[in-house]
Amino acid sequence: MEQDTMKFLNKVFMLTAVLVVGVLIFFVGQILLQNKSIDQQNSYQVTVSGTGKVYAKPDVALVNLGVTTSGATVAEVTKGNTDKMNAVVEAVKALGVDAKDIQTTNYSLTPVYDTYYSVPAAVPTSSGSGVSSSIGSMVRSGTTLKGYKLAQDIQVKIRDFTKIGDVLSQTTAKGANTVGNLQFTIDDPEKFKEEARAKAIAQAKSNAKNLASESGVNLGKLVNVYENYTYPMAYSTNAMKAMGGGAEDSVTAPTIQPGQQEIDVTINLTYQVK
């Protein structure tokens, strides 16, 4: 009986020991896997960069054209302003600008007031010796409606740069009295961005190769790519401001130089170090 009991206890002990060892092996394995994963995540990395530049000529000119009219009544300023603006738009279209490239950006009708000021009346002095002279600035005494002012602005896209000077001069002659904020931009910069990106990647890879060669490190797999793109900014010039407008005689067309714009793409490549 005692021998059977001892055999049973030995079996229980053996099973318990095997179970404990198995649990220990499992946890040790998990710890080793976690440490390996941490080592991989915290492995040495190196980042290199490259920049690609592309120079492109602008292909779109943007210009703001405006007509501002003042008058005694709403009907007067509306008719006068509409007639002039219609003439301006027709002049632009006659120069080959498509209707889709003409956009109204502002239309505002505001009242105009005359303000009256008066000098404060003289008041008795506190000593009773007489009246004091007028002291202080003039004060506002009232306003009267003088009339109305209507302002309408359009933005025009000019794709044929040989027509820029004619657009500016002929619209001024037709009544545009606010002409300016001439800007040059690129209508579709994506094709130039792709070219700049390819240059940036090639330069970054070349820099990585040189770095590895000169430092003696062995680069592993590429683990991250980051791109920074500098959009070409539309640059502007005040072509003509407050020209008066309305004169049907010829206005000299200005000479416009669109220049060129720089498109920059910077690529950062991150490699693991073996």
FIBA-151456 format. One line per 10 residues: number of its first residue (from 1); their letters; for each residue x, y, z of C-alpha. Coordinates in pm, 1 decimal, padded with zeros to 6 digits, always signed. Each point is the difference from the previous one (the first is absolute). Example, Ala and Ser with C-alpha at 12.3 -4.5 7.8 and 13.67 -1.06 7.14 Angstrom:
% FIBA-151456
1 = AS = +01230.0,-00450.0,+00780.0 | +00137.0,+00344.0,-00066.0
% end
This chain:
% FIBA-151456
1 = MEQDTMKFLN = +00000.0,+00000.0,+00000.0 | +00280.3,+00237.3,+00094.9 | +00184.2,-00087.7,-00322.2 | -00308.2,+00086.8,-00208.8 | -00030.4,+00331.4,+00183.9 | +00366.7,+00079.8,-00062.3 | -00034.6,-00082.6,-00369.2 | -00305.0,+00226.6,-00025.3 | +00179.2,+00287.7,+00174.4 | +00303.2,-00044.2,-00224.3
11 = KVFMLTAVLV = -00221.2,+00021.6,-00308.5 | -00168.3,+00314.2,+00132.5 | +00339.4,+00154.2,+00073.7 | +00130.1,-00085.7,-00346.5 | -00304.9,+00144.6,-00169.7 | +00025.0,+00313.6,+00210.9 | +00368.9,+00037.0,-00079.8 | -00063.9,-00044.1,-00372.4 | -00278.8,+00259.1,+00014.7 | +00217.1,+00249.3,+00186.7
21 = VGVLIFFVGQ = +00287.0,-00047.7,-00242.9 | -00236.6,+00042.4,-00294.3 | -00140.0,+00322.8,+00142.4 | +00351.3,+00131.1,+00062.4 | +00107.0,-00083.8,-00353.1 | -00306.2,+00177.6,-00139.0 | +00062.6,+00320.4,+00195.4 | +00373.1,-00002.1,-00075.3 | -00081.5,-00034.1,-00368.1 | -00242.5,+00289.2,+00013.9
31 = ILLQNKSIDQ = +00258.0,+00218.8,+00171.3 | +00262.4,-00087.6,-00260.9 | -00243.4,+00080.1,-00284.1 | -00091.7,+00333.6,+00155.5 | +00364.9,+00090.5,+00049.0 | +00074.4,-00090.1,-00360.1 | -00289.3,+00213.2,-00119.4 | +00116.6,+00292.3,+00214.5 | +00353.9,-00038.5,-00131.2 | -00131.1,+00009.6,-00355.6
41 = QNSYQVTVSG = -00211.9,+00305.8,+00069.1 | +00287.6,+00176.4,+00173.6 | +00261.3,-00102.6,-00254.6 | +00222.9,+00275.2,-00135.1 | -00141.7,+00197.2,-00288.1 | +00138.0,+00264.7,-00230.8 | -00191.1,+00260.1,-00200.2 | +00125.4,+00162.2,-00317.6 | -00165.2,+00269.8,-00206.7 | +00001.6,+00121.6,-00355.8
51 = TGKVYAKPDV = -00147.6,+00305.2,-00169.1 | -00126.9,+00027.4,-00353.4 | -00048.4,+00337.0,-00165.4 | -00187.5,+00071.2,-00320.6 | -00035.9,+00340.8,-00159.5 | -00316.1,+00060.5,-00196.7 | -00148.7,+00293.9,-00181.0 | -00344.9,+00109.9,+00124.0 | -00276.1,-00079.1,-00245.2 | -00284.1,+00201.9,+00153.3
61 = ALVNLGVTTS = -00026.5,+00368.1,+00081.9 | -00268.7,+00118.0,+00243.1 | -00112.1,+00360.9,+00009.6 | -00274.1,+00179.1,+00192.9 | -00212.6,+00248.9,-00191.0 | -00248.5,+00224.1,+00176.3 | -00251.7,+00272.9,-00071.7 | -00115.5,+00236.5,+00274.1 | -00277.3,+00249.9,-00067.1 | -00153.3,+00265.8,+00223.0
71 = GATVAEVTKG = -00332.8,+00177.1,-00051.1 | -00304.0,+00150.4,+00162.6 | -00233.4,-00297.9,-00037.0 | +00021.9,-00376.8,-00005.1 | -00135.9,-00009.3,-00352.5 | +00261.5,+00246.6,-00120.4 | +00301.7,-00181.6,+00144.5 | -00132.9,-00344.1,-00096.9 | -00047.0,+00094.6,-00363.0 | +00326.6,+00190.5,-00026.8
81 = NTDKMNAVVE = +00202.9,-00273.2,+00166.9 | -00168.4,-00283.2,-00192.8 | +00056.3,+00169.2,-00335.1 | +00369.9,+00049.8,+00073.0 | +00054.4,-00350.2,+00136.4 | -00178.9,-00157.0,-00296.5 | +00230.6,+00196.4,-00229.9 | +00302.1,-00118.7,+00198.6 | -00108.3,-00366.0,-00022.1 | -00068.6,+00027.5,-00371.8
91 = AVKALGVDAK = +00344.6,+00151.8,-00053.7 | +00157.5,-00292.0,+00185.7 | -00194.5,-00256.3,-00202.7 | +00090.2,+00177.6,-00323.4 | +00365.8,-00059.5,+00085.9 | -00057.0,-00375.9,+00006.0 | -00061.3,-00062.3,+00368.6 | -00251.2,-00280.6,+00055.4 | -00313.4,+00076.2,+00204.3 | +00093.7,-00275.0,+00250.7
101 = DIQTTNYSLT = +00314.6,+00197.3,+00082.7 | -00197.1,+00308.2,+00107.7 | -00133.9,-00008.5,+00355.3 | -00185.6,+00263.0,+00203.8 | +00174.9,+00038.6,+00335.9 | -00185.1,+00297.6,+00148.7 | -00326.9,+00189.3,-00040.5 | -00081.6,+00253.6,+00270.0 | -00243.1,+00292.0,+00017.3 | +00047.1,+00240.4,+00291.9
111 = PVYDTYYSVP = -00157.8,+00332.2,+00099.2 | +00217.8,+00310.9,+00015.5 | -00061.7,+00259.4,+00272.1 | +00104.0,+00358.8,+00055.0 | +00088.0,+00068.6,+00361.4 | -00042.2,+00345.0,+00154.1 | +00199.1,+00142.8,+00290.9 | -00057.4,+00307.2,+00217.4 | +00188.5,+00194.2,+00265.0 | -00138.1,-00033.0,+00355.3
121 = AAVPTSSGSG = -00179.5,+00313.2,+00123.3 | +00173.7,+00224.5,+00251.3 | -00102.5,-00053.8,+00364.2 | +00011.5,+00231.3,+00310.2 | +00307.8,-00026.9,+00215.6 | -00032.2,-00133.4,+00355.1 | +00120.4,+00335.0,+00144.3 | -00286.7,+00187.1,-00161.9 | +00240.2,+00241.7,-00167.4 | -00144.2,-00061.2,-00341.9
131 = VSSSIGSMVR = -00007.1,-00270.3,-00261.3 | +00288.9,-00219.4,-00090.3 | +00131.0,-00027.6,-00350.3 | -00068.9,-00315.9,-00197.1 | +00220.1,-00278.1,+00130.3 | +00057.0,-00341.4,-00150.8 | -00028.3,-00159.4,-00343.7 | -00294.3,+00002.9,-00233.5 | -00273.4,-00251.3,+00067.6 | -00206.5,-00202.2,-00242.0
141 = SGTTLKGYKL = -00341.0,+00155.2,-00043.1 | -00164.8,-00225.2,-00258.7 | +00014.2,-00185.4,-00329.9 | -00191.9,+00009.7,-00324.2 | -00021.0,-00260.8,-00275.7 | +00218.0,+00117.2,-00285.3 | -00048.5,-00289.5,-00239.8 | +00124.0,-00351.2,-00067.6 | +00316.0,-00177.3,-00110.1 | +00004.6,-00326.1,-00192.2
151 = AQDIQVKIRD = +00317.6,-00205.9,-00034.9 | +00030.0,-00311.7,-00215.7 | +00318.7,-00202.8,-00049.6 | +00088.2,-00289.5,-00223.8 | +00304.3,-00224.8,-00016.0 | +00124.7,-00092.5,-00345.3 | +00223.5,-00292.6,-00090.9 | +00221.0,+00083.1,-00294.9 | +00165.0,-00300.3,-00165.1 | +00144.6,+00182.1,-00300.1
161 = FTKIGDVLSQ = +00266.0,+00223.0,+00153.8 | +00028.5,+00206.3,-00316.3 | -00346.0,+00135.4,+00084.3 | +00073.5,+00113.1,+00358.1 | +00095.4,+00354.4,-00092.9 | -00302.4,+00034.3,-00228.6 | -00235.3,-00125.9,+00273.2 | +00133.4,+00258.1,+00244.8 | -00008.4,+00291.9,-00241.7 | -00327.1,-00071.8,-00179.4
171 = TTAKGANTVG = -00201.4,-00074.3,+00313.6 | +00125.2,+00323.8,+00152.5 | -00113.8,+00185.5,-00309.5 | -00344.0,-00164.6,+00031.9 | -00054.2,+00121.2,+00355.7 | +00192.7,-00224.0,+00240.0 | +00129.4,+00236.6,+00268.2 | +00151.9,-00260.2,+00231.2 | +00247.6,-00217.2,-00187.2 | +00274.7,-00187.0,+00178.2
181 = NLQFTIDDPE = +00125.5,-00292.6,+00207.7 | +00144.7,-00164.5,-00308.8 | +00118.0,-00351.0,+00095.3 | +00184.2,-00274.5,-00182.2 | -00047.8,-00364.2,+00089.8 | +00013.0,-00354.0,-00138.0 | -00336.8,-00149.9,-00082.5 | +00105.9,-00364.9,+00048.7 | +00320.4,-00030.2,+00208.0 | -00031.5,-00378.9,+00050.1
191 = KFKEEARAKA = +00207.5,-00095.6,-00305.1 | +00282.8,+00221.8,+00121.2 | -00038.5,-00139.7,+00352.0 | +00049.9,-00355.7,-00131.4 | +00318.9,+00104.8,-00177.4 | +00131.7,+00171.0,+00314.3 | -00091.8,-00304.8,+00213.4 | +00195.4,-00234.5,-00228.4 | +00305.4,+00224.5,+00031.5 | -00038.1,+00015.3,+00378.7
201 = IAQAKSNAKN = -00024.0,-00380.0,+00037.0 | +00303.9,-00054.9,-00222.0 | +00200.5,+00250.1,+00202.7 | -00112.0,-00152.4,+00332.9 | +00101.8,-00350.7,-00113.0 | +00335.3,+00131.1,-00119.3 | +00053.0,+00170.8,+00335.8 | -00085.2,-00324.2,+00181.6 | +00251.2,-00194.0,-00209.9 | +00272.9,+00256.5,+00063.3
211 = LASESGVNLG = -00076.8,+00009.1,+00371.6 | +00025.4,-00376.5,+00030.2 | +00323.9,-00007.3,-00197.1 | +00169.9,+00278.2,+00194.6 | -00120.7,-00104.6,+00347.5 | +00037.8,-00373.7,-00042.1 | -00353.2,-00083.5,+00113.4 | -00218.7,-00251.0,-00178.3 | -00343.7,+00127.6,-00086.0 | -00293.9,-00234.8,+00039.2
221 = KLVNVYENYT = -00352.3,+00028.8,-00132.6 | -00175.4,+00330.3,-00065.9 | -00247.6,+00055.9,+00284.6 | -00141.5,+00347.2,-00063.1 | -00044.0,+00256.6,-00277.3 | -00103.5,+00361.1,+00063.7 | -00070.9,+00264.9,-00261.8 | -00012.4,+00375.7,+00037.1 | -00128.7,+00201.7,-00295.1 | +00030.5,+00374.7,-00042.2
231 = YPMAYSTNAM = -00288.7,+00122.6,-00212.1 | +00088.0,+00267.6,-00252.9 | -00132.6,+00327.3,+00133.1 | -00187.6,+00231.3,-00230.2 | +00191.0,+00324.9,-00003.2 | -00170.0,+00326.0,-00079.5 | +00055.7,+00356.5,-00097.7 | -00231.2,+00299.1,+00011.2 | -00045.6,+00052.2,-00369.0 | -00222.6,+00308.2,+00011.3
241 = KAMGGGAEDS = -00205.7,+00146.0,+00280.0 | -00286.5,+00248.6,-00009.9 | +00055.7,+00098.6,-00360.7 | -00323.8,+00191.3,-00022.6 | -00126.9,-00199.0,-00295.7 | -00267.4,+00085.2,-00247.0 | +00227.2,+00152.3,-00259.1 | -00052.5,-00148.3,-00343.4 | +00332.8,+00129.1,-00127.9 | +00293.6,-00237.8,-00024.3
251 = VTAPTIQPGQ = +00187.9,-00093.3,+00316.5 | +00358.6,-00118.2,-00035.0 | +00028.0,-00372.1,+00070.5 | +00261.9,-00075.1,+00267.6 | +00274.6,-00255.3,-00058.4 | -00038.4,-00299.5,+00234.6 | +00276.8,-00245.1,+00094.3 | -00130.3,-00328.1,+00153.4 | +00345.1,-00135.0,+00094.2 | +00017.0,-00356.6,+00136.1
261 = QEIDVTINLT = -00087.0,-00185.7,+00318.6 | +00190.4,-00254.8,+00206.2 | -00162.3,-00325.6,+00111.6 | +00177.8,-00180.8,+00284.9 | -00052.3,-00355.0,+00129.5 | +00200.4,-00135.4,+00295.1 | +00009.4,-00374.9,+00066.8 | +00118.5,-00156.0,+00328.2 | +00090.0,-00370.1,-00010.4 | +00047.0,-00191.8,+00327.4
271 = YQVK = +00201.4,-00324.7,-00004.0 | +00073.6,-00253.1,+00269.0 | +00368.8,-00051.2,+00080.7 | +00106.3,-00363.8,-00000.1
% end
